[in-house]
Amino acid sequence: TEKLNEYLVKLDKEAKKREEYLINQMAIERKIDENLKETDQMKWIFEMNDIVSIAEEIILDEFIYN
């Protein structure tokens, strides 16, 4: 049946939505915005990479390991 595939697609969409939310929230908390991107691009890249890594770990913990 297609139930497993449907479940995995739904889970993937939920995980991506949650990851996007987490990234946006952490960027707001750390004041990582377009202004920083324009004034100190290397810091912006470093901070965004860090935020994405953290968000991915949270997603793995919430959706995979639990």
C-alpha positions as CSV (number, residue, x, y, z in Angstrom):
1,T,0.0,0.0,0.0
2,E,0.9,3.6,-0.3
3,K,0.4,4.4,3.4
4,L,4.1,4.3,4.3
5,N,5.0,6.7,1.5
6,E,2.2,9.0,2.5
7,Y,3.3,9.0,6.1
8,L,6.9,9.7,5.2
9,V,5.9,12.6,2.9
10,K,3.7,14.1,5.7
11,L,6.6,13.6,8.2
12,D,9.0,15.3,5.8
13,K,6.8,18.3,5.4
14,E,6.2,18.7,9.1
15,A,10.0,18.4,9.8
16,K,10.8,21.1,7.1
17,K,8.1,23.4,8.5
18,R,9.5,22.9,12.1
19,E,13.1,23.5,10.9
20,E,12.1,26.7,9.1
21,Y,10.3,27.9,12.3
22,L,13.3,27.1,14.5
23,I,15.8,28.8,12.2
24,N,13.6,32.0,12.0
25,Q,13.1,32.0,15.8
26,M,16.8,31.6,16.6
27,A,17.8,34.2,14.0
28,I,15.4,36.7,15.7
29,E,16.8,35.8,19.2
30,R,20.4,36.3,18.0
31,K,19.5,39.4,16.0
32,I,20.8,37.8,12.8
33,D,19.1,40.0,10.1
34,E,19.7,41.5,6.7
35,N,21.5,44.5,8.3
36,L,24.1,42.1,9.7
37,K,24.3,40.4,6.3
38,E,25.1,43.7,4.7
39,T,27.6,45.0,7.3
40,D,29.4,41.8,8.3
41,Q,28.7,39.0,5.8
42,M,31.2,36.5,7.3
43,K,29.6,36.8,10.7
44,W,26.1,36.4,9.2
45,I,27.3,33.2,7.4
46,F,28.9,31.8,10.5
47,E,25.8,32.5,12.6
48,M,23.3,31.2,10.1
49,N,25.4,28.0,9.6
50,D,25.4,27.5,13.4
51,I,21.6,28.1,13.6
52,V,20.9,25.6,10.8
53,S,23.1,23.0,12.5
54,I,21.3,23.4,15.8
55,A,17.9,23.3,14.1
56,E,18.8,20.1,12.2
57,E,19.9,18.5,15.5
58,I,16.6,19.5,17.1
59,I,14.6,18.0,14.2
60,L,16.6,14.8,14.4
61,D,15.9,14.5,18.1
62,E,12.2,15.4,17.7
63,F,11.3,13.4,14.6
64,I,13.8,10.5,14.4
65,Y,15.3,9.6,17.8
66,N,12.1,10.0,19.8
